[in-house]
Amino acid sequence: MATRSLESIVVHARAQHCSPPVVDRGQQVVRFEGTSYVMVGIYFARSHALGSSQNGHRELYYILRPLSRNGEGEPVG
């Protein structure tokens, strides 16, 4: 069985479901579903709500990577 490093795991989360970003040791950190993540990117995408594609509304999403501070690839929650 192959193991995956935390560097290869990314989460795409709607910004409104995350805590406001804070800077910690030079990184943008947010909480999503009770876990801390480093923000590695952002993008806007169409909402999936009925009829929203016609009005041009876009949702802000964060691209997140699990936060690790112990040097062993274990997430720090």
C-alpha positions as CSV (number, residue, x, y, z in Angstrom):
1,M,0.0,0.0,0.0
2,A,1.4,3.4,-1.0
3,T,1.4,6.2,1.5
4,R,0.6,9.7,0.6
5,S,2.3,12.7,2.0
6,L,0.3,15.6,3.3
7,E,1.9,17.8,0.6
8,S,-0.2,15.9,-2.0
9,I,-3.5,16.3,-0.2
10,V,-5.5,19.3,-1.0
11,V,-9.1,20.4,-0.1
12,H,-11.3,22.7,-2.0
13,A,-13.6,24.5,0.5
14,R,-16.1,27.3,0.0
15,A,-14.7,30.4,1.8
16,Q,-18.0,31.0,3.7
17,H,-17.5,27.6,5.4
18,C,-14.1,28.5,6.7
19,S,-12.8,30.7,9.5
20,P,-11.4,34.1,8.4
21,P,-7.7,33.6,7.4
22,V,-5.0,34.5,9.9
23,V,-1.3,34.8,9.3
24,D,0.8,32.3,11.3
25,R,4.5,32.0,10.7
26,G,4.1,33.6,7.3
27,Q,1.3,31.3,6.1
28,Q,-2.4,32.0,5.7
29,V,-4.2,29.6,8.0
30,V,-7.9,28.8,8.1
31,R,-10.1,26.3,10.0
32,F,-12.4,24.1,8.0
33,E,-14.6,21.4,9.6
34,G,-12.6,21.6,12.9
35,T,-9.1,21.2,11.3
36,S,-6.4,23.8,10.5
37,Y,-5.3,24.2,6.9
38,V,-2.8,26.4,5.1
39,M,-4.3,28.3,2.2
40,V,-2.4,27.6,-1.0
41,G,-4.7,29.3,-3.5
42,I,-8.1,30.8,-4.2
43,Y,-10.5,30.7,-7.1
44,F,-14.1,31.7,-8.0
45,A,-16.6,29.2,-9.4
46,R,-20.2,29.4,-10.4
47,S,-22.7,28.6,-7.7
48,H,-24.6,25.4,-8.2
49,A,-27.9,27.0,-7.0
50,L,-30.7,26.8,-9.5
51,G,-30.6,29.7,-12.0
52,S,-27.4,31.2,-10.5
53,S,-25.4,30.6,-13.7
54,Q,-27.5,33.2,-15.6
55,N,-26.8,36.0,-13.1
56,G,-23.0,35.7,-13.1
57,H,-22.8,35.1,-9.4
58,R,-19.5,33.3,-8.3
59,E,-18.5,31.7,-5.0
60,L,-15.1,32.2,-3.5
61,Y,-13.2,28.9,-2.8
62,Y,-10.0,28.3,-1.0
63,I,-7.5,25.6,-1.9
64,L,-6.2,24.2,1.3
65,R,-3.4,21.9,2.5
66,P,-3.4,20.2,6.0
67,L,-1.3,22.2,8.4
68,S,1.8,20.3,9.7
69,R,4.3,21.7,12.2
70,N,5.8,18.6,13.7
71,G,8.0,17.7,10.7
72,E,6.6,14.2,10.4
73,G,3.7,14.9,8.1
74,E,1.1,14.7,10.8
75,P,-1.7,17.3,10.7
76,V,-1.9,19.6,13.7
77,G,-5.6,20.2,14.4
